[in-house]
C-alpha cells in the first residue's frame, strides 16, 4: 500500500512565483499563465509520486483553492497512477499537518 500525502500549493512560497512573474499572483488573470502553471505542477506531482511511492495527494493552498479551473488540467492521466483530491481542511491543512508532525517520529517523515 502506498502513502497519502498532503501538499499545500502556494501557501508556503508564493513569493517564488511572484518574483518570477513580477507581480502578486492574486493579480494574474492570464489563462495561458495558469494553464502552463497547472501543466508544470501536474508533471511535478507525477514525478514526486513516482519517487515517493505515493498513490494519492491532497492539494491545498490558496492557488488550488481559489482556482478550481486548474483541477481538470491537474487530474489528467499521467505516466504514474495518481489520485489528486482537494484537501478537506482547505487552508487549515498546513496547521493540521504541523500538529500531526509534533507526535511523529522524525525517522518516519519524508523530508
N, C-alpha and C positions, 0 to 999 in steps of 0.2 A: 504494500500500500504506500502511496506517495504522501506528500505533506501538503498542508494547507497554509498558505502564507497571505498575509495582508500587506499590501503595498499602498502607501499614501503618495499619490502622484501630485506634485505641485505644491504640497504643503511644506515640505522640508526645505527645498531650494528653488523657489520660483525666481529668485534673483539671478540664477544662472541663465534662464531663458530670457529674462528681462534685459540682462546685459547683452545677450546675443541679438535681440530684436531692437534694443534701444528704446523700448517703451514698456510700460506696465502691461502685463498680459490681459488685464481686465479691459484694456482699451483696444485690443486687437480684434478686429471684426473682418478678417480676411479669410474666406473659406479655404483658399489654397494653403495658407499657413497651417490651419488646423487639420486639414486633410493630410498634409505632409507630416505634421507632428504625430497624428494618430498612426500613420503607417510606420514611422520610425519607432514609436512606442510599442506597437504590436510586434515588430521584429525583435526589439529588445526584450520584451516579455517572453517571447518564444525561446530566445537564446537563454534567458535566465532559467526558465522552466526546464530546459534540456540539461543545463549544467547542475541545477539544484535538485533535480528529480522531483519536481512538484507536479501535481495533477490539476490543481485549481489555484487561482489567485483572486483575492477580493481586492478590488481597486477602490480607493477612497481619495479624498483631497479635493480642493477647490476646483481644479481644472476638470476632473472627471465628473464631479457632482453638478457643476454648472454648465457643462457642455454635453448634454445627453446625445447630441447628434454624432458624437465620436464613437459611440458604442458599436454601431454597425461596422465600422472600419476595424475596430479592435477585435471583434469577435469572429472575423472571417477565419476560415480554416488555414492553418499553417502546417509546417512540416513536423510539428510536435503536437500530440493531442493535449489540449489545454482548455480548461473551463475558466472563463473570466466572469466574475459576478461583482455587482456593486457591494461595497462594504455596508453591512447592515447598520453599523453605528454612524455612518456618514462622516461628518467632520470630527466626531469624537473618537474615531478609530485609533488615532495615534495615542490618545490618552489611555484607552483601554489596553492597547498593546504595551505601552510603557508600564502600566500597573501589573500586567501579567508577567513581564520580564523580571520584576522585583523578586519573585519567588521561584525563578527558573535557574537551574544550574547553568552557569556560563558555558560549560563544555558542550551543552546541547544547543546553543544558539548559533545560527548561521550568520557569520559576520561578513 
